[in-house]
Amino acid sequence: MKQTIMRFNRDELGDWVAELACGHAQHVRHNPPWQNRSWVVSKDGRNKMVGQLLECRLCDRLDNQDQADQNSVISTNEIPIPSFATRTMMASLNLSSSLFSGSR
């Protein structure tokens, strides 16, 4: 999801981080050939990018998760309840044991 770049800061290692309008932050590195962002190495280049759109991977992830959650809503009629559960639990509790009769 594209978000507006609001400003730039450096992280604890000195790498540039774009602060986005959504409130998320994203590293913006110039690391050819994997990432070609030569604009990040100069102050002028970064200033020109303020106000531009940048893909926010966290927003994408959250949006995808929301869609997955909406698609996986299970009604109570669809939840399988094992038929052995009540029988097994009642047998293991053995209501006539001393634990339930109050005797010591």
C-alpha positions in Angstrom: 0.0 0.0 0.0 1.5 3.3 -1.0 2.0 5.9 1.7 3.4 9.4 1.7 6.9 10.0 2.9 6.8 12.6 5.7 10.5 12.8 6.8 13.7 10.9 7.1 15.7 9.8 10.1 18.7 7.5 10.7 18.5 4.3 12.7 21.0 3.2 15.3 23.3 1.8 12.6 23.1 5.0 10.5 20.8 3.7 7.8 18.1 6.0 6.4 14.6 5.4 7.5 11.5 7.0 5.8 8.7 7.9 8.2 5.4 7.4 6.4 2.0 9.1 6.8 0.5 5.8 8.1 2.9 6.0 11.1 5.1 3.2 10.0 8.8 3.5 9.2 10.7 1.8 6.4 14.4 1.6 5.6 15.4 3.2 2.4 18.9 2.0 1.4 20.9 2.5 -1.7 22.4 -1.0 -2.1 22.9 -1.8 -5.8 22.0 -4.1 -7.5 19.3 -5.1 -5.1 18.1 -1.6 -4.2 18.8 1.3 -6.5 17.9 4.4 -4.5 20.7 6.8 -5.2 18.5 9.7 -4.1 18.9 8.5 -0.4 22.6 9.3 -0.2 22.2 13.1 -0.5 20.2 15.5 1.6 18.8 17.1 -1.6 17.7 13.7 -2.9 15.9 12.9 0.3 14.3 16.3 0.5 12.9 15.8 -3.1 11.3 12.5 -1.9 9.4 14.0 1.0 5.7 14.0 -0.1 6.3 11.2 -2.6 4.7 7.8 -2.3 6.5 4.7 -1.0 5.2 1.2 -0.7 4.6 0.4 3.0 5.2 -3.3 3.4 3.7 -3.3 6.9 0.4 -1.8 5.7 0.4 -4.4 3.0 1.0 -7.2 5.5 -1.7 -5.8 7.9 -4.2 -5.4 5.0 -3.5 -9.0 3.8 -4.0 -10.3 7.4 -7.3 -8.4 7.7 -8.5 -9.9 4.4 -7.4 -13.4 5.6 -9.2 -12.9 8.9 -12.4 -11.8 7.2 -12.2 -14.9 4.9 -11.6 -17.3 7.7 -14.5 -16.4 10.0 -16.0 -19.6 11.3 -19.6 -19.7 12.6 -20.2 -21.8 15.7 -22.1 -24.3 13.6 -18.9 -25.1 11.8 -16.7 -25.8 14.8 -16.2 -29.6 15.1 -16.9 -30.9 18.6 -15.5 -34.4 19.2 -18.3 -36.7 20.2 -16.0 -38.5 22.7 -15.3 -35.3 24.8 -18.2 -35.4 27.2 -18.1 -39.2 27.6 -14.3 -39.2 28.2 -14.3 -36.3 30.7 -17.2 -37.7 32.7 -15.5 -41.1 32.9 -12.2 -39.6 34.0 -13.9 -37.4 36.7 -15.6 -40.5 38.3 -18.1 -38.4 40.3 -18.3 -41.1 43.0 -14.7 -40.7 44.0 -13.6 -39.4 47.4 -12.6 -36.2 45.8 -16.2 -35.3 45.1 -17.9 -36.9 48.1 -16.1 -34.7 50.6 -14.5 -37.7 52.5 -10.9 -37.8 53.4 
